Amino acid sequence: MLNPSDYIKESIEEIKKTVGDGTAVIGLSGGVDSSVASVLTKEALGDNLIAVFVDHGLLREGEAEYVQKTFEPRLNFRYVNASEEFLDALEGVSDPEEKRKIIGKIFIDVFERVAEEVGAKFLVQGTIAPDWIESEGDIKSHHNVALPHGLVLEIVEPIRELYKDEVRIIGTELGLPEEMVKRQPYPGPGLAVRVTGKLSHEKIAVCRKANAIVEEEVEKVGIQEELWQYFAVLTDTKVTGVKGDIRDYGYLVVLRMVASMDAMTAHVPELPWDMVKTISRRITAEIPEVTHVSLSVSDKPPSTIEFA
């Protein structure tokens, strides 16, 4: 059974031993994993850890402001607004893997610029157990990565042996706000993987509004802690609808709400039907571009939690 105070103490000692007097950087997304990894590493390195928050323009509503407000007072925090750089490169791209590759490349380019500027020698990552279990298996926790322009950083992964519920326990022990510790996971590529088909500024804005409505209504009912994730997907399908007395032709939005312990498997629980109907009414009433809302009821497996 995890003893949070012992884990934190041992991790701090290990980080100090690995990094010494060096400078480290971490990509702080505002998700639970990177947030806990950032605060834990700060305990070991102080201001020698630079937490870099890259705004790629694909964040949830109010996300950038929330992350900045939460972490600027307690970390050596760098905010980089690279939204136009990302969105210009993604305009018109439809393939989900291509979206991920573009986002990954630009993120590394932006991140490398900051790392070179601060003279970083180490890269801290918020990798947790399901990340490497579902990918390449158990690789060693400290290894080197060469960034595109030749900068070589040593990887440090202070929470790689933990599962999400354990990460939340550590976050609470470190004094992170409850709303941060209990946040639902959010994909690195952000809304790019919640918009199917070609990306555009308009579609990202529609998806962002729909996501905000889902979050508001789920949290109003108070079932957020029963769910692993709850969000809206903007599909590339258009459906005929009626707005007032006029036939309309707009987007189909899919609601996705799943329960899980660690994201290895997930299921769609019974949901309050009044809440689902309220979300549907609000999305079609408040977002003119949407005419139809449906509910995903597929578990993982065979589906994945995200749509792309």
Phi and psi restraints in degrees (value plus and minus 20) as a CYANA .aco file:
   2 LEU   PHI     -87.6   -47.6
   2 LEU   PSI     107.3   147.3
   3 ASN   PHI    -123.4   -83.4
   3 ASN   PSI      84.4   124.4
   4 PRO   PHI     -80.0   -40.0
   4 PRO   PSI     -61.4   -21.4
   5 SER   PHI     -86.7   -46.7
   5 SER   PSI     -59.4   -19.4
   6 ASP   PHI     -86.3   -46.3
   6 ASP   PSI     -61.3   -21.3
   7 TYR   PHI     -82.7   -42.7
   7 TYR   PSI     -64.1   -24.1
   8 ILE   PHI     -82.7   -42.7
   8 ILE   PSI     -65.0   -25.0
   9 LYS   PHI     -80.7   -40.7
   9 LYS   PSI     -66.2   -26.2
  10 GLU   PHI     -86.2   -46.2
  10 GLU   PSI     -58.6   -18.6
  11 SER   PHI     -86.0   -46.0
  11 SER   PSI     -62.4   -22.4
  12 ILE   PHI     -80.0   -40.0
  12 ILE   PSI     -63.0   -23.0
  13 GLU   PHI     -83.6   -43.6
  13 GLU   PSI     -61.5   -21.5
  14 GLU   PHI     -86.8   -46.8
  14 GLU   PSI     -61.3   -21.3
  15 ILE   PHI     -84.3   -44.3
  15 ILE   PSI     -65.4   -25.4
  16 LYS   PHI     -79.9   -39.9
  16 LYS   PSI     -61.8   -21.8
  17 LYS   PHI     -83.9   -43.9
  17 LYS   PSI     -58.7   -18.7
  18 THR   PHI     -97.4   -57.4
  18 THR   PSI     -67.0   -27.0
  19 VAL   PHI    -110.0   -70.0
  19 VAL   PSI     -52.9   -12.9
  20 GLY   PHI      40.4    80.4
  20 GLY   PSI    -147.0  -107.0
  21 ASP   PHI    -113.9   -73.9
  21 ASP   PSI     -10.2    29.8
  22 GLY   PHI     -92.7   -52.7
  22 GLY   PSI     149.6   189.6
  23 THR   PHI    -123.0   -83.0
  23 THR   PSI     115.2   155.2
  24 ALA   PHI    -142.7  -102.7
  24 ALA   PSI     132.4   172.4
  25 VAL   PHI    -145.0  -105.0
  25 VAL   PSI     131.7   171.7
  26 ILE   PHI    -157.7  -117.7
  26 ILE   PSI     121.0   161.0
  27 GLY   PHI    -102.6   -62.6
  27 GLY   PSI      85.4   125.4
  28 LEU   PHI    -112.9   -72.9
  28 LEU   PSI      91.0   131.0
  29 SER   PHI    -110.7   -70.7
  29 SER   PSI     -41.5    -1.5
  30 GLY   PHI      77.9   117.9
  30 GLY   PSI     -26.5    13.5
  31 GLY   PHI     -95.1   -55.1
  31 GLY   PSI     148.2   188.2
  32 VAL   PHI     -80.8   -40.8
  32 VAL   PSI     -65.4   -25.4
  33 ASP   PHI     -84.3   -44.3
  33 ASP   PSI     -72.5   -32.5
  34 SER   PHI     -88.5   -48.5
  34 SER   PSI     -50.9   -10.9
  35 SER   PHI     -86.1   -46.1
  35 SER   PSI     -67.0   -27.0
  36 VAL   PHI     -86.3   -46.3
  36 VAL   PSI     -63.1   -23.1
  37 ALA   PHI     -80.6   -40.6
  37 ALA   PSI     -58.3   -18.3
  38 SER   PHI     -85.4   -45.4
  38 SER   PSI     -69.7   -29.7
  39 VAL   PHI     -88.6   -48.6
  39 VAL   PSI     -57.7   -17.7
  40 LEU   PHI     -83.8   -43.8
  40 LEU   PSI     -64.3   -24.3
  41 THR   PHI     -88.9   -48.9
  41 THR   PSI     -54.5   -14.5
  42 LYS   PHI     -79.3   -39.3
  42 LYS   PSI     -56.2   -16.2
  43 GLU   PHI     -79.7   -39.7
  43 GLU   PSI     -51.0   -11.0
  44 ALA   PHI    -109.0   -69.0
  44 ALA   PSI     -57.7   -17.7
  45 LEU   PHI    -130.8   -90.8
  45 LEU   PSI     -32.7     7.3
  46 GLY   PHI      41.8    81.8
  46 GLY   PSI    -156.2  -116.2
  47 ASP   PHI     -96.3   -56.3
  47 ASP   PSI     -20.0    20.0
  48 ASN   PHI     -96.7   -56.7
  48 ASN   PSI     -24.5    15.5
  49 LEU   PHI    -121.7   -81.7
  49 LEU   PSI     104.9   144.9
  50 ILE   PHI    -127.6   -87.6
  50 ILE   PSI      99.3   139.3
  51 ALA   PHI    -113.6   -73.6
  51 ALA   PSI      96.8   136.8
  52 VAL   PHI    -125.8   -85.8
  52 VAL   PSI      96.1   136.1
  53 PHE   PHI    -124.2   -84.2
  53 PHE   PSI      91.5   131.5
  54 VAL   PHI    -119.4   -79.4
  54 VAL   PSI      97.8   137.8
  55 ASP   PHI    -108.6   -68.6
  55 ASP   PSI      87.2   127.2
  56 HIS   PHI    -114.7   -74.7
  56 HIS   PSI     -11.1    28.9
  57 GLY   PHI      58.2    98.2
  57 GLY   PSI     -10.7    29.3
  58 LEU   PHI    -141.9  -101.9
  58 LEU   PSI       7.0    47.0
  59 LEU   PHI    -109.1   -69.1
  59 LEU   PSI     143.8   183.8
  60 ARG   PHI     -89.9   -49.9
  60 ARG   PSI     145.8   185.8
  61 GLU   PHI     -80.5   -40.5
  61 GLU   PSI     106.5   146.5
  62 GLY   PHI      56.2    96.2
  62 GLY   PSI     -14.9    25.1
  63 GLU   PHI     -84.4   -44.4
  63 GLU   PSI     -68.4   -28.4
  64 ALA   PHI     -80.7   -40.7
  64 ALA   PSI     -63.4   -23.4
  65 GLU   PHI     -85.1   -45.1
  65 GLU   PSI     -59.4   -19.4
  66 TYR   PHI     -85.4   -45.4
  66 TYR   PSI     -65.9   -25.9
  67 VAL   PHI     -84.5   -44.5
  67 VAL   PSI     -63.6   -23.6
  68 GLN   PHI     -81.9   -41.9
  68 GLN   PSI     -65.8   -25.8
  69 LYS   PHI     -83.3   -43.3
  69 LYS   PSI     -58.0   -18.0
  70 THR   PHI     -93.3   -53.3
  70 THR   PSI     -60.6   -20.6
  71 PHE   PHI    -128.0   -88.0
  71 PHE   PSI     -40.1    -0.1
  72 GLU   PHI     -78.3   -38.3
  72 GLU   PSI     -57.7   -17.7
  73 PRO   PHI     -93.6   -53.6
  73 PRO   PSI     -38.2     1.8
  74 ARG   PHI    -139.0   -99.0
  74 ARG   PSI     -24.3    15.7
  75 LEU   PHI    -151.2  -111.2
  75 LEU   PSI     141.2   181.2
  76 ASN   PHI     -96.8   -56.8
  76 ASN   PSI      71.4   111.4
  77 PHE   PHI    -124.7   -84.7
  77 PHE   PSI     110.8   150.8
  78 ARG   PHI    -140.0  -100.0
  78 ARG   PSI     103.3   143.3
  79 TYR   PHI    -122.5   -82.5
  79 TYR   PSI     105.4   145.4
  80 VAL   PHI    -142.3  -102.3
  80 VAL   PSI      94.0   134.0
  81 ASN   PHI    -110.6   -70.6
  81 ASN   PSI      81.2   121.2
  82 ALA   PHI    -135.8   -95.8
  82 ALA   PSI       5.3    45.3
  83 SER   PHI     -80.1   -40.1
  83 SER   PSI     -63.0   -23.0
  84 GLU   PHI     -86.1   -46.1
  84 GLU   PSI     -56.8   -16.8
  85 GLU   PHI     -80.9   -40.9
  85 GLU   PSI     -63.4   -23.4
  86 PHE   PHI     -90.5   -50.5
  86 PHE   PSI     -71.4   -31.4
  87 LEU   PHI     -86.4   -46.4
  87 LEU   PSI     -55.0   -15.0
  88 ASP   PHI     -83.2   -43.2
  88 ASP   PSI     -60.3   -20.3
  89 ALA   PHI     -92.1   -52.1
  89 ALA   PSI     -46.4    -6.4
  90 LEU   PHI    -112.3   -72.3
  90 LEU   PSI     -32.5     7.5
  91 GLU   PHI     -73.9   -33.9
  91 GLU   PSI     102.9   142.9
  92 GLY   PHI      63.0   103.0
  92 GLY   PSI     -21.7    18.3
  93 VAL   PHI    -101.8   -61.8
  93 VAL   PSI     113.2   153.2
  94 SER   PHI    -134.0   -94.0
  94 SER   PSI     -54.1   -14.1
  95 ASP   PHI     -87.8   -47.8
  95 ASP   PSI     106.1   146.1
  96 PRO   PHI     -82.2   -42.2
  96 PRO   PSI     -56.6   -16.6
  97 GLU   PHI     -90.4   -50.4
  97 GLU   PSI     -54.8   -14.8
  98 GLU   PHI     -86.2   -46.2
  98 GLU   PSI     -59.7   -19.7
  99 LYS   PHI     -78.0   -38.0
  99 LYS   PSI     -67.0   -27.0
 100 ARG   PHI     -81.5   -41.5
 100 ARG   PSI     -62.0   -22.0
 101 LYS   PHI     -84.5   -44.5
 101 LYS   PSI     -63.4   -23.4
 102 ILE   PHI     -83.1   -43.1
 102 ILE   PSI     -67.2   -27.2
 103 ILE   PHI     -82.0   -42.0
 103 ILE   PSI     -64.1   -24.1
 104 GLY   PHI     -81.2   -41.2
 104 GLY   PSI     -63.5   -23.5
 105 LYS   PHI     -85.3   -45.3
 105 LYS   PSI     -66.9   -26.9
 106 ILE   PHI     -87.1   -47.1
 106 ILE   PSI     -59.7   -19.7
 107 PHE   PHI     -78.4   -38.4
 107 PHE   PSI     -65.4   -25.4
 108 ILE   PHI     -83.9   -43.9
 108 ILE   PSI     -60.3   -20.3
 109 ASP   PHI     -79.7   -39.7
 109 ASP   PSI     -67.1   -27.1
 110 VAL   PHI     -85.3   -45.3
 110 VAL   PSI     -64.9   -24.9
 111 PHE   PHI     -84.0   -44.0
 111 PHE   PSI     -60.5   -20.5
 112 GLU   PHI     -83.9   -43.9
 112 GLU   PSI     -56.5   -16.5
 113 ARG   PHI     -80.0   -40.0
 113 ARG   PSI     -63.1   -23.1
 114 VAL   PHI     -88.6   -48.6
 114 VAL   PSI     -63.6   -23.6
 115 ALA   PHI     -80.6   -40.6
 115 ALA   PSI     -61.2   -21.2
 116 GLU   PHI     -86.7   -46.7
 116 GLU   PSI     -58.5   -18.5
 117 GLU   PHI     -81.8   -41.8
 117 GLU   PSI     -58.9   -18.9
 118 VAL   PHI    -114.7   -74.7
 118 VAL   PSI     -22.6    17.4
 119 GLY   PHI      50.7    90.7
 119 GLY   PSI      18.5    58.5
 120 ALA   PHI     -90.8   -50.8
 120 ALA   PSI     125.0   165.0
 121 LYS   PHI    -135.7   -95.7
 121 LYS   PSI     -35.6     4.4
 122 PHE   PHI    -151.5  -111.5
 122 PHE   PSI     127.2   167.2
 123 LEU   PHI    -139.7   -99.7
 123 LEU   PSI      95.6   135.6
 124 VAL   PHI    -110.2   -70.2
 124 VAL   PSI     113.9   153.9
 125 GLN   PHI    -145.4  -105.4
 125 GLN   PSI     126.9   166.9
 126 GLY   PHI    -110.1   -70.1
 126 GLY   PSI      17.3    57.3
 127 THR   PHI     -81.0   -41.0
 127 THR   PSI     114.9   154.9
 128 ILE   PHI    -143.5  -103.5
 128 ILE   PSI     152.6   192.6
 129 ALA   PHI     -72.3   -32.3
 129 ALA   PSI     -69.2   -29.2
 130 PRO   PHI     -80.3   -40.3
 130 PRO   PSI     -45.4    -5.4
 131 ASP   PHI     -82.5   -42.5
 131 ASP   PSI     -69.2   -29.2
 132 TRP   PHI    -105.8   -65.8
 132 TRP   PSI     -43.3    -3.3
 133 ILE   PHI     -85.5   -45.5
 133 ILE   PSI     -60.1   -20.1
 134 GLU   PHI    -103.5   -63.5
 134 GLU   PSI     -28.3    11.7
 135 SER   PHI    -130.9   -90.9
 135 SER   PSI    -115.8   -75.8
 136 GLU   PHI    -125.0   -85.0
 136 GLU   PSI     -13.7    26.3
 137 GLY   PHI      65.8   105.8
 137 GLY   PSI    -188.5  -148.5
 138 ASP   PHI    -103.5   -63.5
 138 ASP   PSI      73.3   113.3
 139 ILE   PHI    -112.7   -72.7
 139 ILE   PSI     140.8   180.8
 140 LYS   PHI     -84.2   -44.2
 140 LYS   PSI     129.3   169.3
 141 SER   PHI     -96.4   -56.4
 141 SER   PSI     -40.8    -0.8
 142 HIS   PHI    -140.3  -100.3
 142 HIS   PSI      95.3   135.3
 143 HIS   PHI    -171.1  -131.1
 143 HIS   PSI     151.3   191.3
 144 ASN   PHI    -120.1   -80.1
 144 ASN   PSI     130.8   170.8
 145 VAL   PHI    -152.1  -112.1
 145 VAL   PSI     112.3   152.3
 146 ALA   PHI    -118.3   -78.3
 146 ALA   PSI      98.1   138.1
 147 LEU   PHI     -99.4   -59.4
 147 LEU   PSI     141.8   181.8
 148 PRO   PHI     -72.7   -32.7
 148 PRO   PSI     -55.4   -15.4
 149 HIS   PHI    -117.1   -77.1
 149 HIS   PSI      -3.4    36.6
 150 GLY   PHI      83.5   123.5
 150 GLY   PSI     -27.9    12.1
 151 LEU   PHI     -90.8   -50.8
 151 LEU   PSI     106.0   146.0
 152 VAL   PHI    -128.0   -88.0
 152 VAL   PSI     103.4   143.4
 153 LEU   PHI    -140.1  -100.1
 153 LEU   PSI     125.8   165.8
 154 GLU   PHI    -110.2   -70.2
 154 GLU   PSI     111.7   151.7
 155 ILE   PHI    -102.2   -62.2
 155 ILE   PSI     115.3   155.3
 156 VAL   PHI    -145.8  -105.8
 156 VAL   PSI     106.3   146.3
 157 GLU   PHI    -147.1  -107.1
 157 GLU   PSI      65.2   105.2
 158 PRO   PHI     -92.1   -52.1
 158 PRO   PSI     -35.1     4.9
 159 ILE   PHI    -143.3  -103.3
 159 ILE   PSI       2.8    42.8
 160 ARG   PHI     -87.3   -47.3
 160 ARG   PSI     -39.4     0.6
 161 GLU   PHI    -112.6   -72.6
 161 GLU   PSI     -20.0    20.0
 162 LEU   PHI    -117.2   -77.2
 162 LEU   PSI     133.6   173.6
 163 TYR   PHI    -118.6   -78.6
 163 TYR   PSI     147.6   187.6
 164 LYS   PHI     -76.7   -36.7
 164 LYS   PSI     -63.4   -23.4
 165 ASP   PHI     -83.2   -43.2
 165 ASP   PSI     -53.8   -13.8
 166 GLU   PHI     -93.1   -53.1
 166 GLU   PSI     -56.2   -16.2
 167 VAL   PHI     -80.5   -40.5
 167 VAL   PSI     -60.4   -20.4
 168 ARG   PHI     -84.5   -44.5
 168 ARG   PSI     -58.1   -18.1
 169 ILE   PHI     -82.5   -42.5
 169 ILE   PSI     -64.6   -24.6
 170 ILE   PHI     -83.8   -43.8
 170 ILE   PSI     -61.1   -21.1
 171 GLY   PHI     -80.1   -40.1
 171 GLY   PSI     -62.4   -22.4
 172 THR   PHI     -83.4   -43.4
 172 THR   PSI     -63.3   -23.3
 173 GLU   PHI     -82.2   -42.2
 173 GLU   PSI     -52.3   -12.3
 174 LEU   PHI    -101.9   -61.9
 174 LEU   PSI     -24.6    15.4
 175 GLY   PHI      67.9   107.9
 175 GLY   PSI      -2.2    37.8
 176 LEU   PHI     -87.8   -47.8
 176 LEU   PSI     128.4   168.4
 177 PRO   PHI     -79.4   -39.4
 177 PRO   PSI     125.2   165.2
 178 GLU   PHI     -76.9   -36.9
 178 GLU   PSI     -60.7   -20.7
 179 GLU   PHI     -86.3   -46.3
 179 GLU   PSI     -46.8    -6.8
 180 MET   PHI     -96.3   -56.3
 180 MET   PSI     -64.5   -24.5
 181 VAL   PHI     -82.0   -42.0
 181 VAL   PSI     -55.2   -15.2
 182 LYS   PHI    -116.1   -76.1
 182 LYS   PSI      -9.9    30.1
 183 ARG   PHI     -82.3   -42.3
 183 ARG   PSI     126.1   166.1
 184 GLN   PHI     -91.8   -51.8
 184 GLN   PSI     128.4   168.4
 185 PRO   PHI     -80.3   -40.3
 185 PRO   PSI     128.8   168.8
 186 TYR   PHI    -154.6  -114.6
 186 TYR   PSI     109.0   149.0
 187 PRO   PHI     -85.7   -45.7
 187 PRO   PSI     123.9   163.9
 188 GLY   PHI     -73.8   -33.8
 188 GLY   PSI     -64.6   -24.6
 189 PRO   PHI     -92.2   -52.2
 189 PRO   PSI     -22.3    17.7
 190 GLY   PHI      43.0    83.0
 190 GLY   PSI    -160.8  -120.8
 191 LEU   PHI     -87.5   -47.5
 191 LEU   PSI     -30.6     9.4
 192 ALA   PHI     -81.0   -41.0
 192 ALA   PSI     -51.3   -11.3
 193 VAL   PHI    -117.1   -77.1
 193 VAL   PSI     -15.5    24.5
 194 ARG   PHI    -129.8   -89.8
 194 ARG   PSI     -14.1    25.9
 195 VAL   PHI    -136.3   -96.3
 195 VAL   PSI      91.4   131.4
 196 THR   PHI    -103.7   -63.7
 196 THR   PSI     130.7   170.7
 197 GLY   PHI      60.7   100.7
 197 GLY   PSI    -181.9  -141.9
 198 LYS   PHI     -86.1   -46.1
 198 LYS   PSI     120.6   160.6
 199 LEU   PHI    -107.6   -67.6
 199 LEU   PSI     126.3   166.3
 200 SER   PHI    -171.6  -131.6
 200 SER   PSI     142.5   182.5
 201 HIS   PHI     -79.3   -39.3
 201 HIS   PSI     -59.7   -19.7
 202 GLU   PHI     -83.2   -43.2
 202 GLU   PSI     -66.6   -26.6
 203 LYS   PHI     -86.2   -46.2
 203 LYS   PSI     -57.1   -17.1
 204 ILE   PHI     -84.6   -44.6
 204 ILE   PSI     -61.6   -21.6
 205 ALA   PHI     -83.6   -43.6
 205 ALA   PSI     -61.1   -21.1
 206 VAL   PHI     -83.4   -43.4
 206 VAL   PSI     -65.9   -25.9
 207 CYS   PHI     -82.2   -42.2
 207 CYS   PSI     -60.2   -20.2
 208 ARG   PHI     -81.9   -41.9
 208 ARG   PSI     -63.7   -23.7
 209 LYS   PHI     -84.8   -44.8
 209 LYS   PSI     -62.8   -22.8
 210 ALA   PHI     -84.6   -44.6
 210 ALA   PSI     -61.0   -21.0
 211 ASN   PHI     -80.8   -40.8
 211 ASN   PSI     -62.4   -22.4
 212 ALA   PHI     -81.8   -41.8
 212 ALA   PSI     -60.1   -20.1
 213 ILE   PHI     -85.5   -45.5
 213 ILE   PSI     -63.1   -23.1
 214 VAL   PHI     -79.0   -39.0
 214 VAL   PSI     -68.2   -28.2
 215 GLU   PHI     -81.9   -41.9
 215 GLU   PSI     -64.3   -24.3
 216 GLU   PHI     -80.0   -40.0
 216 GLU   PSI     -65.8   -25.8
 217 GLU   PHI     -93.7   -53.7
 217 GLU   PSI     -58.4   -18.4
 218 VAL   PHI     -82.1   -42.1
 218 VAL   PSI     -64.4   -24.4
 219 GLU   PHI     -93.4   -53.4
 219 GLU   PSI     -47.7    -7.7
 220 LYS   PHI     -86.5   -46.5
 220 LYS   PSI     -60.3   -20.3
 221 VAL   PHI     -93.1   -53.1
 221 VAL   PSI     -48.5    -8.5
 222 GLY   PHI      70.3   110.3
 222 GLY   PSI       4.9    44.9
 223 ILE   PHI    -124.8   -84.8
 223 ILE   PSI      -7.8    32.2
 224 GLN   PHI     -80.3   -40.3
 224 GLN   PSI     -53.4   -13.4
 225 GLU   PHI     -96.2   -56.2
 225 GLU   PSI     -33.0     7.0
 226 GLU   PHI    -106.3   -66.3
 226 GLU   PSI     -32.4     7.6
 227 LEU   PHI    -130.4   -90.4
 227 LEU   PSI     124.5   164.5
 228 TRP   PHI     -99.4   -59.4
 228 TRP   PSI     -67.3   -27.3
 229 GLN   PHI    -165.4  -125.4
 229 GLN   PSI     131.4   171.4
 230 TYR   PHI    -170.7  -130.7
 230 TYR   PSI     100.6   140.6
 231 PHE   PHI    -181.4  -141.4
 231 PHE   PSI     156.7   196.7
 232 ALA   PHI    -136.3   -96.3
 232 ALA   PSI     124.4   164.4
 233 VAL   PHI    -134.7   -94.7
 233 VAL   PSI     109.6   149.6
 234 LEU   PHI    -113.2   -73.2
 234 LEU   PSI      92.6   132.6
 235 THR   PHI    -103.8   -63.8
 235 THR   PSI     148.5   188.5
 236 ASP   PHI    -109.6   -69.6
 236 ASP   PSI     -12.9    27.1
 237 THR   PHI    -110.0   -70.0
 237 THR   PSI     117.9   157.9
 238 LYS   PHI    -132.6   -92.6
 238 LYS   PSI     122.2   162.2
 239 VAL   PHI    -151.0  -111.0
 239 VAL   PSI     122.3   162.3
 240 THR   PHI     -92.7   -52.7
 240 THR   PSI     117.8   157.8
 241 GLY   PHI    -162.2  -122.2
 241 GLY   PSI    -195.9  -155.9
 242 VAL   PHI    -149.2  -109.2
 242 VAL   PSI     102.8   142.8
 243 LYS   PHI    -137.8   -97.8
 243 LYS   PSI      90.5   130.5
 244 GLY   PHI      51.1    91.1
 244 GLY   PSI    -147.2  -107.2
 245 ASP   PHI    -125.0   -85.0
 245 ASP   PSI      -5.8    34.2
 246 ILE   PHI    -136.4   -96.4
 246 ILE   PSI     113.5   153.5
 247 ARG   PHI     -87.3   -47.3
 247 ARG   PSI     120.7   160.7
 248 ASP   PHI    -150.8  -110.8
 248 ASP   PSI     146.4   186.4
 249 TYR   PHI    -159.1  -119.1
 249 TYR   PSI      87.2   127.2
 250 GLY   PHI    -161.7  -121.7
 250 GLY   PSI    -194.5  -154.5
 251 TYR   PHI     -94.2   -54.2
 251 TYR   PSI     133.8   173.8
 252 LEU   PHI    -118.3   -78.3
 252 LEU   PSI     104.1   144.1
 253 VAL   PHI    -126.3   -86.3
 253 VAL   PSI     116.4   156.4
 254 VAL   PHI    -130.5   -90.5
 254 VAL   PSI     110.8   150.8
 255 LEU   PHI    -109.1   -69.1
 255 LEU   PSI     114.0   154.0
 256 ARG   PHI    -147.5  -107.5
 256 ARG   PSI      97.9   137.9
 257 MET   PHI    -158.6  -118.6
 257 MET   PSI      99.2   139.2
 258 VAL   PHI    -152.3  -112.3
 258 VAL   PSI     134.1   174.1
 259 ALA   PHI    -130.2   -90.2
 259 ALA   PSI     124.4   164.4
 260 SER   PHI    -184.0  -144.0
 260 SER   PSI     141.7   181.7
 261 MET   PHI    -115.5   -75.5
 261 MET   PSI     -58.8   -18.8
 262 ASP   PHI    -165.5  -125.5
 262 ASP   PSI      -9.7    30.3
 263 ALA   PHI      53.4    93.4
 263 ALA   PSI     -21.5    18.5
 264 MET   PHI     -89.0   -49.0
 264 MET   PSI     -58.6   -18.6
 265 THR   PHI    -152.7  -112.7
 265 THR   PSI     140.1   180.1
 266 ALA   PHI    -175.4  -135.4
 266 ALA   PSI     131.9   171.9
 267 HIS   PHI    -156.2  -116.2
 267 HIS   PSI     135.6   175.6
 268 VAL   PHI    -110.3   -70.3
 268 VAL   PSI      93.6   133.6
 269 PRO   PHI    -100.4   -60.4
 269 PRO   PSI     151.7   191.7
 270 GLU   PHI     -86.9   -46.9
 270 GLU   PSI     111.2   151.2
 271 LEU   PHI    -134.5   -94.5
 271 LEU   PSI     128.2   168.2
 272 PRO   PHI     -80.5   -40.5
 272 PRO   PSI      96.5   136.5
 273 TRP   PHI     -84.8   -44.8
 273 TRP   PSI     -55.3   -15.3
 274 ASP   PHI     -80.2   -40.2
 274 ASP   PSI     -57.8   -17.8
 275 MET   PHI     -86.0   -46.0
 275 MET   PSI     -65.3   -25.3
 276 VAL   PHI     -79.7   -39.7
 276 VAL   PSI     -63.9   -23.9
 277 LYS   PHI     -85.4   -45.4
 277 LYS   PSI     -59.0   -19.0
 278 THR   PHI     -82.9   -42.9
 278 THR   PSI     -64.6   -24.6
 279 ILE   PHI     -79.0   -39.0
 279 ILE   PSI     -66.0   -26.0
 280 SER   PHI     -80.0   -40.0
 280 SER   PSI     -66.8   -26.8
 281 ARG   PHI     -82.1   -42.1
 281 ARG   PSI     -63.0   -23.0
 282 ARG   PHI     -85.6   -45.6
 282 ARG   PSI     -64.0   -24.0
 283 ILE   PHI     -81.8   -41.8
 283 ILE   PSI     -66.3   -26.3
 284 THR   PHI     -91.7   -51.7
 284 THR   PSI     -47.6    -7.6
 285 ALA   PHI    -101.9   -61.9
 285 ALA   PSI     -57.3   -17.3
 286 GLU   PHI    -115.1   -75.1
 286 GLU   PSI     -35.4     4.6
 287 ILE   PHI    -141.0  -101.0
 287 ILE   PSI      78.6   118.6
 288 PRO   PHI     -78.1   -38.1
 288 PRO   PSI     -47.1    -7.1
 289 GLU   PHI     -95.1   -55.1
 289 GLU   PSI     -30.5     9.5
 290 VAL   PHI    -126.4   -86.4
 290 VAL   PSI     112.6   152.6
 291 THR   PHI    -135.3   -95.3
 291 THR   PSI     -33.7     6.3
 292 HIS   PHI    -167.8  -127.8
 292 HIS   PSI     119.3   159.3
 293 VAL   PHI    -148.0  -108.0
 293 VAL   PSI     113.3   153.3
 294 SER   PHI    -147.8  -107.8
 294 SER   PSI     148.7   188.7
 295 LEU   PHI    -138.5   -98.5
 295 LEU   PSI     106.7   146.7
 296 SER   PHI    -100.0   -60.0
 296 SER   PSI     111.2   151.2
 297 VAL   PHI    -140.9  -100.9
 297 VAL   PSI      -3.1    36.9
 298 SER   PHI    -106.9   -66.9
 298 SER   PSI     114.9   154.9
 299 ASP   PHI    -106.2   -66.2
 299 ASP   PSI     148.5   188.5
 300 LYS   PHI    -131.3   -91.3
 300 LYS   PSI     102.7   142.7
 301 PRO   PHI     -92.8   -52.8
 301 PRO   PSI     148.1   188.1
 302 PRO   PHI    -106.9   -66.9
 302 PRO   PSI     -35.7     4.3
 303 SER   PHI    -102.6   -62.6
 303 SER   PSI     145.1   185.1
 304 THR   PHI    -115.5   -75.5
 304 THR   PSI     147.5   187.5
 305 ILE   PHI     -89.4   -49.4
 305 ILE   PSI     -71.5   -31.5
 306 GLU   PHI     -98.7   -58.7
 306 GLU   PSI     142.7   182.7
 307 PHE   PHI    -106.2   -66.2
 307 PHE   PSI     -37.0     3.0
